[in-house]
Amino acid sequence: MTVRVPAKVNLQLSVGPLRDDGYHDLVNVFHAVSLFDELTAVPAAGLTVTVQTAPGSRVAVDGVPTDDGNLAARAARLVAGRLGVEPAVALRIRKAIPVAGGMAGGSADAAAALLACARLWDSPDEPLLSRDDLLELGAELGSDVPFALIGGTAIGTGRGEQLTPALARGTFHWVFATADGGLSTPAVYAECDRLRDAQGEETPWPEVSEELMTALATGDAKALGAALTNDLQAPALLLRPSLRRTLDAGRESGAIGALVSGSGPTCAFLAESVEHAAELAAILDVEGVAESVVRATGPAPGATVI
């Protein structure tokens, strides 16, 4: 069973106060883009994970775990436990989504494993696991996993796992500039908390941006570019100052929107058209401000059996 699953970019990531459970309340506007990992689940004697770079991709996979540190393996065990079967499966992952790049590649693979294993082991005539069941299991694995299952554009609240679909008209054209090495999501959140403590100001409750929602609903790329926000961008830039040069290069090259994607270090640039995206990608590549430069469009579908 092979499942294709998309990367995401956060159009808005507003981080609320730190909660007693160590998480933050978020307003997280997810947008799936046409940069896909593929996961194939094959019956096997036990649970194994192999990871390779997708053809044509320059994603480095050396640091991706192949044990239970991989969310896909944990997803397979969750499905097996819910269905009462042995997690006897070989998971083969082909990655085109940057690793630890703020585009939810690990979460995407977990979503793919949930769907692939459910289809592999569940009864096709009377399935025990519904779409809502998979979303529930995904929320156990991480805040980004449920969105990877549904794709499109959606507003995430709570830790990001409570999803409401958002209207997005038309197609948006993106250029992503990846960095050499990743950034730890917990480290970026910790730096965000440190900065706020140093400022001594009360953290406001996050709210959905009306300007962003209007831009999406009308398909207005320029308005969307102006409305992009990410509360984790400042801490990510402090931890990786070289990203400022990447963001500046994109803006100076005509991007109509620019921000660090999620917790970084991938930088996302919004273009006006497919031609503009190609031109912007070529400039960024020549200027050498990124490990690699890739183009994609959004919104894209969520995890899909292929």
ChimeraX commands (.cxc) that place a marker at each C-alpha (Angstrom):
marker #1 position 0.00,0.00,0.00 radius 0.5
marker #1 position 1.60,3.28,-1.12 radius 0.5
marker #1 position 0.49,6.67,0.19 radius 0.5
marker #1 position 1.58,10.09,-1.01 radius 0.5
marker #1 position 1.53,12.88,1.58 radius 0.5
marker #1 position 2.24,16.64,1.32 radius 0.5
marker #1 position 4.47,19.12,3.06 radius 0.5
marker #1 position 2.93,22.15,4.73 radius 0.5
marker #1 position 3.70,25.81,5.19 radius 0.5
marker #1 position 2.24,27.83,8.05 radius 0.5
marker #1 position 0.54,30.93,6.65 radius 0.5
marker #1 position -0.09,32.11,10.20 radius 0.5
marker #1 position 1.53,30.71,13.31 radius 0.5
marker #1 position 0.45,32.63,16.38 radius 0.5
marker #1 position 1.79,31.23,19.65 radius 0.5
marker #1 position -0.17,31.80,22.83 radius 0.5
marker #1 position 0.94,31.56,26.46 radius 0.5
marker #1 position 2.73,28.47,27.75 radius 0.5
marker #1 position 0.22,26.00,29.22 radius 0.5
marker #1 position 0.57,23.88,32.34 radius 0.5
marker #1 position 1.11,20.79,30.17 radius 0.5
marker #1 position 4.15,22.35,28.50 radius 0.5
marker #1 position 2.39,23.10,25.21 radius 0.5
marker #1 position 1.17,26.42,23.81 radius 0.5
marker #1 position -2.26,27.33,22.56 radius 0.5
marker #1 position -1.90,28.09,18.86 radius 0.5
marker #1 position -3.64,29.59,15.91 radius 0.5
marker #1 position -2.00,27.73,13.08 radius 0.5
marker #1 position -3.20,28.24,9.51 radius 0.5
marker #1 position -1.89,25.20,7.65 radius 0.5
marker #1 position -1.48,25.16,3.88 radius 0.5
marker #1 position -0.52,21.92,2.12 radius 0.5
marker #1 position 1.85,22.26,-0.84 radius 0.5
marker #1 position 2.78,19.99,-3.74 radius 0.5
marker #1 position 6.02,18.71,-2.25 radius 0.5
marker #1 position 5.40,15.06,-1.39 radius 0.5
marker #1 position 6.88,12.15,0.51 radius 0.5
marker #1 position 5.79,8.64,-0.43 radius 0.5
marker #1 position 5.45,5.76,2.03 radius 0.5
marker #1 position 4.96,2.15,1.01 radius 0.5
marker #1 position 3.76,-0.40,3.57 radius 0.5
marker #1 position 4.57,-4.03,2.76 radius 0.5
marker #1 position 3.64,-7.07,4.90 radius 0.5
marker #1 position 6.73,-8.37,6.69 radius 0.5
marker #1 position 7.86,-10.56,9.58 radius 0.5
marker #1 position 8.34,-7.55,11.87 radius 0.5
marker #1 position 8.35,-3.75,11.87 radius 0.5
marker #1 position 11.16,-2.14,9.89 radius 0.5
marker #1 position 11.70,1.34,8.46 radius 0.5
marker #1 position 13.91,2.32,5.55 radius 0.5
marker #1 position 14.35,5.86,4.28 radius 0.5
marker #1 position 15.78,7.10,1.00 radius 0.5
marker #1 position 15.83,10.32,-0.96 radius 0.5
marker #1 position 13.10,10.60,-3.57 radius 0.5
marker #1 position 14.30,10.65,-7.20 radius 0.5
marker #1 position 15.22,14.16,-8.26 radius 0.5
marker #1 position 15.31,15.44,-4.69 radius 0.5
marker #1 position 18.31,16.74,-2.75 radius 0.5
marker #1 position 16.93,15.99,0.71 radius 0.5
marker #1 position 19.55,14.56,3.09 radius 0.5
marker #1 position 18.13,11.57,4.97 radius 0.5
marker #1 position 21.18,10.39,6.94 radius 0.5
marker #1 position 19.80,11.71,10.22 radius 0.5
marker #1 position 16.28,10.28,9.84 radius 0.5
marker #1 position 15.71,7.56,12.48 radius 0.5
marker #1 position 14.76,4.08,11.35 radius 0.5
marker #1 position 13.62,2.80,14.75 radius 0.5
marker #1 position 10.73,3.88,16.99 radius 0.5
marker #1 position 12.18,7.37,16.93 radius 0.5
marker #1 position 10.54,7.63,13.52 radius 0.5
marker #1 position 6.95,8.82,13.82 radius 0.5
marker #1 position 5.91,6.51,10.99 radius 0.5
marker #1 position 6.95,3.47,13.05 radius 0.5
marker #1 position 5.00,4.77,16.03 radius 0.5
marker #1 position 1.99,5.36,13.76 radius 0.5
marker #1 position 2.13,1.75,12.56 radius 0.5
marker #1 position 2.19,0.51,16.15 radius 0.5
marker #1 position -0.81,2.69,17.03 radius 0.5
marker #1 position -2.86,1.30,14.14 radius 0.5
marker #1 position -1.85,-2.27,14.99 radius 0.5
marker #1 position -2.82,-1.76,18.62 radius 0.5
marker #1 position -6.20,-0.30,17.70 radius 0.5
marker #1 position -6.95,-3.19,15.29 radius 0.5
marker #1 position -5.53,-5.90,17.53 radius 0.5
marker #1 position -2.95,-7.14,15.02 radius 0.5
marker #1 position 0.81,-7.49,15.06 radius 0.5
marker #1 position 2.74,-4.51,13.61 radius 0.5
marker #1 position 4.32,-6.74,10.98 radius 0.5
marker #1 position 5.15,-4.30,8.22 radius 0.5
marker #1 position 8.08,-2.89,6.30 radius 0.5
marker #1 position 7.74,0.88,5.88 radius 0.5
marker #1 position 9.67,2.27,2.93 radius 0.5
marker #1 position 9.84,6.06,2.85 radius 0.5
marker #1 position 10.96,8.19,-0.09 radius 0.5
marker #1 position 11.52,11.75,1.05 radius 0.5
marker #1 position 11.22,14.98,-0.89 radius 0.5
marker #1 position 10.11,17.07,2.12 radius 0.5
marker #1 position 13.07,18.69,3.93 radius 0.5
marker #1 position 14.13,16.94,7.15 radius 0.5
marker #1 position 13.70,19.07,10.31 radius 0.5
marker #1 position 12.90,21.95,7.99 radius 0.5
marker #1 position 9.68,23.31,9.46 radius 0.5
marker #1 position 7.51,21.68,6.77 radius 0.5
marker #1 position 6.25,18.75,8.88 radius 0.5
marker #1 position 8.03,16.00,6.95 radius 0.5
marker #1 position 8.10,13.61,9.91 radius 0.5
marker #1 position 4.45,14.30,10.68 radius 0.5
marker #1 position 3.58,13.75,7.02 radius 0.5
marker #1 position 5.26,10.34,7.08 radius 0.5
marker #1 position 3.31,9.46,10.24 radius 0.5
marker #1 position 0.05,10.40,8.53 radius 0.5
marker #1 position 1.02,8.28,5.53 radius 0.5
marker #1 position 1.77,5.32,7.80 radius 0.5
marker #1 position -1.58,5.67,9.57 radius 0.5
marker #1 position -3.48,5.54,6.29 radius 0.5
marker #1 position -1.30,2.88,4.65 radius 0.5
marker #1 position -1.41,0.51,7.62 radius 0.5
marker #1 position -5.14,1.04,8.15 radius 0.5
marker #1 position -5.77,0.12,4.52 radius 0.5
marker #1 position -3.35,-2.81,4.74 radius 0.5
marker #1 position -4.76,-4.38,7.91 radius 0.5
marker #1 position -8.35,-3.16,8.24 radius 0.5
marker #1 position -11.36,-4.92,6.72 radius 0.5
marker #1 position -12.30,-3.35,3.35 radius 0.5
marker #1 position -15.93,-4.39,3.77 radius 0.5
marker #1 position -16.50,-3.25,7.36 radius 0.5
marker #1 position -13.53,-1.06,8.36 radius 0.5
marker #1 position -13.00,-0.53,12.07 radius 0.5
marker #1 position -11.04,2.68,11.64 radius 0.5
marker #1 position -12.87,5.72,10.29 radius 0.5
marker #1 position -11.34,8.96,9.08 radius 0.5
marker #1 position -12.07,10.48,12.49 radius 0.5
marker #1 position -10.30,7.56,14.16 radius 0.5
marker #1 position -7.20,8.22,12.07 radius 0.5
marker #1 position -7.34,11.92,12.96 radius 0.5
marker #1 position -7.57,10.96,16.65 radius 0.5
marker #1 position -4.56,8.66,16.34 radius 0.5
marker #1 position -2.70,11.37,14.47 radius 0.5
marker #1 position -3.28,13.85,17.31 radius 0.5
marker #1 position -1.64,11.35,19.69 radius 0.5
marker #1 position 1.50,11.46,17.55 radius 0.5
marker #1 position 1.85,15.21,17.09 radius 0.5
marker #1 position 0.10,18.48,16.40 radius 0.5
marker #1 position 0.88,18.48,12.64 radius 0.5
marker #1 position -0.11,14.88,11.88 radius 0.5
marker #1 position -3.90,15.35,11.57 radius 0.5
marker #1 position -3.49,18.13,9.02 radius 0.5
marker #1 position -1.26,15.96,6.83 radius 0.5
marker #1 position -4.17,13.52,6.61 radius 0.5
marker #1 position -6.67,16.10,5.33 radius 0.5
marker #1 position -4.46,18.59,3.43 radius 0.5
marker #1 position -5.85,21.66,1.70 radius 0.5
marker #1 position -5.90,24.73,3.94 radius 0.5
marker #1 position -7.12,24.60,7.52 radius 0.5
marker #1 position -7.10,26.49,10.79 radius 0.5
marker #1 position -5.53,24.57,13.66 radius 0.5
marker #1 position -6.27,25.51,17.27 radius 0.5
marker #1 position -5.45,23.96,20.63 radius 0.5
marker #1 position -1.97,22.51,20.03 radius 0.5
marker #1 position -2.79,22.78,16.33 radius 0.5
marker #1 position -4.58,19.44,16.14 radius 0.5
marker #1 position -8.15,20.82,16.27 radius 0.5
marker #1 position -8.82,21.52,12.61 radius 0.5
marker #1 position -11.37,23.63,10.75 radius 0.5
marker #1 position -11.16,23.68,6.93 radius 0.5
marker #1 position -10.53,27.13,5.46 radius 0.5
marker #1 position -11.73,28.40,2.10 radius 0.5
marker #1 position -8.87,29.02,-0.33 radius 0.5
marker #1 position -9.65,29.94,-3.92 radius 0.5
marker #1 position -7.24,29.48,-6.77 radius 0.5
marker #1 position -3.66,28.27,-6.75 radius 0.5
marker #1 position -0.77,29.88,-4.90 radius 0.5
marker #1 position 2.81,29.59,-6.17 radius 0.5
marker #1 position 5.62,28.99,-3.69 radius 0.5
marker #1 position 9.40,28.82,-3.66 radius 0.5
marker #1 position 11.11,27.08,-0.73 radius 0.5
marker #1 position 14.74,27.66,0.20 radius 0.5
marker #1 position 16.08,24.87,2.38 radius 0.5
marker #1 position 19.00,25.19,4.77 radius 0.5
marker #1 position 21.96,22.97,5.57 radius 0.5
marker #1 position 20.92,21.09,8.72 radius 0.5
marker #1 position 17.70,21.37,10.67 radius 0.5
marker #1 position 16.35,23.30,13.62 radius 0.5
marker #1 position 14.88,21.61,16.68 radius 0.5
marker #1 position 11.21,22.55,17.10 radius 0.5
marker #1 position 11.40,22.33,20.94 radius 0.5
marker #1 position 14.51,24.55,20.89 radius 0.5
marker #1 position 12.73,27.19,18.79 radius 0.5
marker #1 position 9.71,27.20,21.11 radius 0.5
marker #1 position 12.02,27.44,24.13 radius 0.5
marker #1 position 13.76,30.44,22.55 radius 0.5
marker #1 position 10.35,32.01,21.90 radius 0.5
marker #1 position 9.49,31.61,25.60 radius 0.5
marker #1 position 12.88,33.03,26.62 radius 0.5
marker #1 position 12.41,36.11,24.46 radius 0.5
marker #1 position 8.96,36.74,25.90 radius 0.5
marker #1 position 10.19,36.30,29.48 radius 0.5
marker #1 position 12.98,38.79,28.79 radius 0.5
marker #1 position 10.46,41.33,27.46 radius 0.5
marker #1 position 8.32,40.91,30.56 radius 0.5
marker #1 position 5.07,41.42,28.63 radius 0.5
marker #1 position 1.95,39.30,28.87 radius 0.5
marker #1 position 1.53,37.04,25.86 radius 0.5
marker #1 position -1.75,37.77,24.04 radius 0.5
marker #1 position -4.26,35.05,23.22 radius 0.5
marker #1 position -3.82,34.04,19.56 radius 0.5
marker #1 position -6.55,34.97,17.07 radius 0.5
marker #1 position -7.12,34.15,13.42 radius 0.5
marker #1 position -6.06,36.94,11.06 radius 0.5
marker #1 position -9.09,38.32,9.20 radius 0.5
marker #1 position -6.80,39.77,6.52 radius 0.5
marker #1 position -5.32,36.33,5.90 radius 0.5
marker #1 position -8.71,34.64,5.68 radius 0.5
marker #1 position -9.97,37.27,3.22 radius 0.5
marker #1 position -6.88,36.89,1.05 radius 0.5
marker #1 position -7.33,33.12,0.92 radius 0.5
marker #1 position -11.06,33.31,0.21 radius 0.5
marker #1 position -10.56,35.77,-2.65 radius 0.5
marker #1 position -7.44,34.11,-4.05 radius 0.5
marker #1 position -5.50,37.38,-3.72 radius 0.5
marker #1 position -1.83,36.37,-3.70 radius 0.5
marker #1 position -0.49,39.87,-2.96 radius 0.5
marker #1 position -2.82,40.28,0.00 radius 0.5
marker #1 position -1.86,36.82,1.23 radius 0.5
marker #1 position 1.82,37.69,1.01 radius 0.5
marker #1 position 1.25,40.82,3.09 radius 0.5
marker #1 position -0.70,38.87,5.73 radius 0.5
marker #1 position 1.83,36.05,6.37 radius 0.5
marker #1 position 2.94,35.89,10.02 radius 0.5
marker #1 position 4.98,33.54,12.19 radius 0.5
marker #1 position 5.67,34.08,15.90 radius 0.5
marker #1 position 8.49,31.52,15.70 radius 0.5
marker #1 position 10.38,33.47,13.05 radius 0.5
marker #1 position 12.22,35.79,15.47 radius 0.5
marker #1 position 13.50,32.95,17.68 radius 0.5
marker #1 position 14.43,30.88,14.60 radius 0.5
marker #1 position 16.47,33.81,13.25 radius 0.5
marker #1 position 18.27,34.15,16.57 radius 0.5
marker #1 position 19.19,30.48,16.52 radius 0.5
marker #1 position 20.12,30.57,12.82 radius 0.5
marker #1 position 21.13,34.19,11.90 radius 0.5
marker #1 position 22.07,33.15,8.34 radius 0.5
marker #1 position 18.36,32.86,7.53 radius 0.5
marker #1 position 18.12,36.67,7.49 radius 0.5
marker #1 position 20.24,36.71,4.36 radius 0.5
marker #1 position 17.96,34.13,2.72 radius 0.5
marker #1 position 14.80,36.09,3.58 radius 0.5
marker #1 position 16.36,39.36,2.41 radius 0.5
marker #1 position 17.45,37.78,-0.88 radius 0.5
marker #1 position 13.93,36.55,-1.57 radius 0.5
marker #1 position 12.33,39.90,-0.81 radius 0.5
marker #1 position 14.88,41.78,-2.89 radius 0.5
marker #1 position 14.22,39.36,-5.75 radius 0.5
marker #1 position 10.54,40.25,-5.86 radius 0.5
marker #1 position 8.80,37.77,-3.57 radius 0.5
marker #1 position 5.38,39.13,-2.57 radius 0.5
marker #1 position 5.57,37.27,0.74 radius 0.5
marker #1 position 8.43,35.79,2.75 radius 0.5
marker #1 position 8.69,34.00,6.09 radius 0.5
marker #1 position 10.36,31.17,7.92 radius 0.5
marker #1 position 8.21,28.05,7.55 radius 0.5
marker #1 position 7.05,26.81,10.95 radius 0.5
marker #1 position 10.00,26.40,13.30 radius 0.5
marker #1 position 12.42,26.64,10.35 radius 0.5
marker #1 position 14.95,26.64,8.92 radius 0.5
marker #1 position 13.24,26.41,5.51 radius 0.5
marker #1 position 12.24,29.83,4.17 radius 0.5
marker #1 position 9.03,30.16,2.14 radius 0.5
marker #1 position 8.49,32.75,-0.58 radius 0.5
marker #1 position 5.19,33.53,-2.30 radius 0.5
marker #1 position 5.26,34.40,-6.00 radius 0.5
marker #1 position 2.67,36.09,-8.21 radius 0.5
marker #1 position 2.57,33.37,-10.89 radius 0.5
marker #1 position 4.23,30.18,-12.06 radius 0.5
marker #1 position 6.58,32.27,-14.23 radius 0.5
marker #1 position 7.44,34.51,-11.30 radius 0.5
marker #1 position 8.12,31.47,-9.13 radius 0.5
marker #1 position 10.51,30.05,-11.72 radius 0.5
marker #1 position 12.35,33.37,-11.95 radius 0.5
marker #1 position 12.55,33.74,-8.17 radius 0.5
marker #1 position 13.82,30.18,-7.72 radius 0.5
marker #1 position 16.53,30.73,-10.33 radius 0.5
marker #1 position 17.73,33.91,-8.62 radius 0.5
marker #1 position 17.86,32.31,-5.18 radius 0.5
marker #1 position 19.75,29.34,-6.59 radius 0.5
marker #1 position 22.33,31.54,-8.27 radius 0.5
marker #1 position 22.83,33.70,-5.17 radius 0.5
marker #1 position 23.68,30.62,-3.12 radius 0.5
marker #1 position 21.58,31.55,-0.09 radius 0.5
marker #1 position 20.09,28.07,0.34 radius 0.5
marker #1 position 21.11,24.43,0.37 radius 0.5
marker #1 position 18.47,23.79,-2.30 radius 0.5
marker #1 position 15.56,25.64,-3.90 radius 0.5
marker #1 position 12.29,23.95,-4.85 radius 0.5
marker #1 position 8.98,25.16,-6.25 radius 0.5
marker #1 position 5.51,24.01,-5.26 radius 0.5
marker #1 position 1.88,25.04,-5.44 radius 0.5
marker #1 position -0.90,25.05,-2.87 radius 0.5
marker #1 position -3.29,24.02,-1.66 radius 0.5
marker #1 position -2.51,20.33,-2.20 radius 0.5
marker #1 position -4.49,17.23,-1.19 radius 0.5
marker #1 position -3.74,15.38,2.03 radius 0.5
marker #1 position -2.56,11.79,2.41 radius 0.5
marker #1 position -3.70,9.84,-0.65 radius 0.5
marker #1 position -3.45,6.18,-1.56 radius 0.5
marker #1 position -1.74,5.89,-4.95 radius 0.5
marker link #1:1,2 radius 0.2
marker link #1:2,3 radius 0.2
marker link #1:3,4 radius 0.2
marker link #1:4,5 radius 0.2
marker link #1:5,6 radius 0.2
marker link #1:6,7 radius 0.2
marker link #1:7,8 radius 0.2
marker link #1:8,9 radius 0.2
marker link #1:9,10 radius 0.2
marker link #1:10,11 radius 0.2
marker link #1:11,12 radius 0.2
marker link #1:12,13 radius 0.2
marker link #1:13,14 radius 0.2
marker link #1:14,15 radius 0.2
marker link #1:15,16 radius 0.2
marker link #1:16,17 radius 0.2
marker link #1:17,18 radius 0.2
marker link #1:18,19 radius 0.2
marker link #1:19,20 radius 0.2
marker link #1:20,21 radius 0.2
marker link #1:21,22 radius 0.2
marker link #1:22,23 radius 0.2
marker link #1:23,24 radius 0.2
marker link #1:24,25 radius 0.2
marker link #1:25,26 radius 0.2
marker link #1:26,27 radius 0.2
marker link #1:27,28 radius 0.2
marker link #1:28,29 radius 0.2
marker link #1:29,30 radius 0.2
marker link #1:30,31 radius 0.2
marker link #1:31,32 radius 0.2
marker link #1:32,33 radius 0.2
marker link #1:33,34 radius 0.2
marker link #1:34,35 radius 0.2
marker link #1:35,36 radius 0.2
marker link #1:36,37 radius 0.2
marker link #1:37,38 radius 0.2
marker link #1:38,39 radius 0.2
marker link #1:39,40 radius 0.2
marker link #1:40,41 radius 0.2
marker link #1:41,42 radius 0.2
marker link #1:42,43 radius 0.2
marker link #1:43,44 radius 0.2
marker link #1:44,45 radius 0.2
marker link #1:45,46 radius 0.2
marker link #1:46,47 radius 0.2
marker link #1:47,48 radius 0.2
marker link #1:48,49 radius 0.2
marker link #1:49,50 radius 0.2
marker link #1:50,51 radius 0.2
marker link #1:51,52 radius 0.2
marker link #1:52,53 radius 0.2
marker link #1:53,54 radius 0.2
marker link #1:54,55 radius 0.2
marker link #1:55,56 radius 0.2
marker link #1:56,57 radius 0.2
marker link #1:57,58 radius 0.2
marker link #1:58,59 radius 0.2
marker link #1:59,60 radius 0.2
marker link #1:60,61 radius 0.2
marker link #1:61,62 radius 0.2
marker link #1:62,63 radius 0.2
marker link #1:63,64 radius 0.2
marker link #1:64,65 radius 0.2
marker link #1:65,66 radius 0.2
marker link #1:66,67 radius 0.2
marker link #1:67,68 radius 0.2
marker link #1:68,69 radius 0.2
marker link #1:69,70 radius 0.2
marker link #1:70,71 radius 0.2
marker link #1:71,72 radius 0.2
marker link #1:72,73 radius 0.2
marker link #1:73,74 radius 0.2
marker link #1:74,75 radius 0.2
marker link #1:75,76 radius 0.2
marker link #1:76,77 radius 0.2
marker link #1:77,78 radius 0.2
marker link #1:78,79 radius 0.2
marker link #1:79,80 radius 0.2
marker link #1:80,81 radius 0.2
marker link #1:81,82 radius 0.2
marker link #1:82,83 radius 0.2
marker link #1:83,84 radius 0.2
marker link #1:84,85 radius 0.2
marker link #1:85,86 radius 0.2
marker link #1:86,87 radius 0.2
marker link #1:87,88 radius 0.2
marker link #1:88,89 radius 0.2
marker link #1:89,90 radius 0.2
marker link #1:90,91 radius 0.2
marker link #1:91,92 radius 0.2
marker link #1:92,93 radius 0.2
marker link #1:93,94 radius 0.2
marker link #1:94,95 radius 0.2
marker link #1:95,96 radius 0.2
marker link #1:96,97 radius 0.2
marker link #1:97,98 radius 0.2
marker link #1:98,99 radius 0.2
marker link #1:99,100 radius 0.2
marker link #1:100,101 radius 0.2
marker link #1:101,102 radius 0.2
marker link #1:102,103 radius 0.2
marker link #1:103,104 radius 0.2
marker link #1:104,105 radius 0.2
marker link #1:105,106 radius 0.2
marker link #1:106,107 radius 0.2
marker link #1:107,108 radius 0.2
marker link #1:108,109 radius 0.2
marker link #1:109,110 radius 0.2
marker link #1:110,111 radius 0.2
marker link #1:111,112 radius 0.2
marker link #1:112,113 radius 0.2
marker link #1:113,114 radius 0.2
marker link #1:114,115 radius 0.2
marker link #1:115,116 radius 0.2
marker link #1:116,117 radius 0.2
marker link #1:117,118 radius 0.2
marker link #1:118,119 radius 0.2
marker link #1:119,120 radius 0.2
marker link #1:120,121 radius 0.2
marker link #1:121,122 radius 0.2
marker link #1:122,123 radius 0.2
marker link #1:123,124 radius 0.2
marker link #1:124,125 radius 0.2
marker link #1:125,126 radius 0.2
marker link #1:126,127 radius 0.2
marker link #1:127,128 radius 0.2
marker link #1:128,129 radius 0.2
marker link #1:129,130 radius 0.2
marker link #1:130,131 radius 0.2
marker link #1:131,132 radius 0.2
marker link #1:132,133 radius 0.2
marker link #1:133,134 radius 0.2
marker link #1:134,135 radius 0.2
marker link #1:135,136 radius 0.2
marker link #1:136,137 radius 0.2
marker link #1:137,138 radius 0.2
marker link #1:138,139 radius 0.2
marker link #1:139,140 radius 0.2
marker link #1:140,141 radius 0.2
marker link #1:141,142 radius 0.2
marker link #1:142,143 radius 0.2
marker link #1:143,144 radius 0.2
marker link #1:144,145 radius 0.2
marker link #1:145,146 radius 0.2
marker link #1:146,147 radius 0.2
marker link #1:147,148 radius 0.2
marker link #1:148,149 radius 0.2
marker link #1:149,150 radius 0.2
marker link #1:150,151 radius 0.2
marker link #1:151,152 radius 0.2
marker link #1:152,153 radius 0.2
marker link #1:153,154 radius 0.2
marker link #1:154,155 radius 0.2
marker link #1:155,156 radius 0.2
marker link #1:156,157 radius 0.2
marker link #1:157,158 radius 0.2
marker link #1:158,159 radius 0.2
marker link #1:159,160 radius 0.2
marker link #1:160,161 radius 0.2
marker link #1:161,162 radius 0.2
marker link #1:162,163 radius 0.2
marker link #1:163,164 radius 0.2
marker link #1:164,165 radius 0.2
marker link #1:165,166 radius 0.2
marker link #1:166,167 radius 0.2
marker link #1:167,168 radius 0.2
marker link #1:168,169 radius 0.2
marker link #1:169,170 radius 0.2
marker link #1:170,171 radius 0.2
marker link #1:171,172 radius 0.2
marker link #1:172,173 radius 0.2
marker link #1:173,174 radius 0.2
marker link #1:174,175 radius 0.2
marker link #1:175,176 radius 0.2
marker link #1:176,177 radius 0.2
marker link #1:177,178 radius 0.2
marker link #1:178,179 radius 0.2
marker link #1:179,180 radius 0.2
marker link #1:180,181 radius 0.2
marker link #1:181,182 radius 0.2
marker link #1:182,183 radius 0.2
marker link #1:183,184 radius 0.2
marker link #1:184,185 radius 0.2
marker link #1:185,186 radius 0.2
marker link #1:186,187 radius 0.2
marker link #1:187,188 radius 0.2
marker link #1:188,189 radius 0.2
marker link #1:189,190 radius 0.2
marker link #1:190,191 radius 0.2
marker link #1:191,192 radius 0.2
marker link #1:192,193 radius 0.2
marker link #1:193,194 radius 0.2
marker link #1:194,195 radius 0.2
marker link #1:195,196 radius 0.2
marker link #1:196,197 radius 0.2
marker link #1:197,198 radius 0.2
marker link #1:198,199 radius 0.2
marker link #1:199,200 radius 0.2
marker link #1:200,201 radius 0.2
marker link #1:201,202 radius 0.2
marker link #1:202,203 radius 0.2
marker link #1:203,204 radius 0.2
marker link #1:204,205 radius 0.2
marker link #1:205,206 radius 0.2
marker link #1:206,207 radius 0.2
marker link #1:207,208 radius 0.2
marker link #1:208,209 radius 0.2
marker link #1:209,210 radius 0.2
marker link #1:210,211 radius 0.2
marker link #1:211,212 radius 0.2
marker link #1:212,213 radius 0.2
marker link #1:213,214 radius 0.2
marker link #1:214,215 radius 0.2
marker link #1:215,216 radius 0.2
marker link #1:216,217 radius 0.2
marker link #1:217,218 radius 0.2
marker link #1:218,219 radius 0.2
marker link #1:219,220 radius 0.2
marker link #1:220,221 radius 0.2
marker link #1:221,222 radius 0.2
marker link #1:222,223 radius 0.2
marker link #1:223,224 radius 0.2
marker link #1:224,225 radius 0.2
marker link #1:225,226 radius 0.2
marker link #1:226,227 radius 0.2
marker link #1:227,228 radius 0.2
marker link #1:228,229 radius 0.2
marker link #1:229,230 radius 0.2
marker link #1:230,231 radius 0.2
marker link #1:231,232 radius 0.2
marker link #1:232,233 radius 0.2
marker link #1:233,234 radius 0.2
marker link #1:234,235 radius 0.2
marker link #1:235,236 radius 0.2
marker link #1:236,237 radius 0.2
marker link #1:237,238 radius 0.2
marker link #1:238,239 radius 0.2
marker link #1:239,240 radius 0.2
marker link #1:240,241 radius 0.2
marker link #1:241,242 radius 0.2
marker link #1:242,243 radius 0.2
marker link #1:243,244 radius 0.2
marker link #1:244,245 radius 0.2
marker link #1:245,246 radius 0.2
marker link #1:246,247 radius 0.2
marker link #1:247,248 radius 0.2
marker link #1:248,249 radius 0.2
marker link #1:249,250 radius 0.2
marker link #1:250,251 radius 0.2
marker link #1:251,252 radius 0.2
marker link #1:252,253 radius 0.2
marker link #1:253,254 radius 0.2
marker link #1:254,255 radius 0.2
marker link #1:255,256 radius 0.2
marker link #1:256,257 radius 0.2
marker link #1:257,258 radius 0.2
marker link #1:258,259 radius 0.2
marker link #1:259,260 radius 0.2
marker link #1:260,261 radius 0.2
marker link #1:261,262 radius 0.2
marker link #1:262,263 radius 0.2
marker link #1:263,264 radius 0.2
marker link #1:264,265 radius 0.2
marker link #1:265,266 radius 0.2
marker link #1:266,267 radius 0.2
marker link #1:267,268 radius 0.2
marker link #1:268,269 radius 0.2
marker link #1:269,270 radius 0.2
marker link #1:270,271 radius 0.2
marker link #1:271,272 radius 0.2
marker link #1:272,273 radius 0.2
marker link #1:273,274 radius 0.2
marker link #1:274,275 radius 0.2
marker link #1:275,276 radius 0.2
marker link #1:276,277 radius 0.2
marker link #1:277,278 radius 0.2
marker link #1:278,279 radius 0.2
marker link #1:279,280 radius 0.2
marker link #1:280,281 radius 0.2
marker link #1:281,282 radius 0.2
marker link #1:282,283 radius 0.2
marker link #1:283,284 radius 0.2
marker link #1:284,285 radius 0.2
marker link #1:285,286 radius 0.2
marker link #1:286,287 radius 0.2
marker link #1:287,288 radius 0.2
marker link #1:288,289 radius 0.2
marker link #1:289,290 radius 0.2
marker link #1:290,291 radius 0.2
marker link #1:291,292 radius 0.2
marker link #1:292,293 radius 0.2
marker link #1:293,294 radius 0.2
marker link #1:294,295 radius 0.2
marker link #1:295,296 radius 0.2
marker link #1:296,297 radius 0.2
marker link #1:297,298 radius 0.2
marker link #1:298,299 radius 0.2
marker link #1:299,300 radius 0.2
marker link #1:300,301 radius 0.2
marker link #1:301,302 radius 0.2
marker link #1:302,303 radius 0.2
marker link #1:303,304 radius 0.2
marker link #1:304,305 radius 0.2
marker link #1:305,306 radius 0.2
view
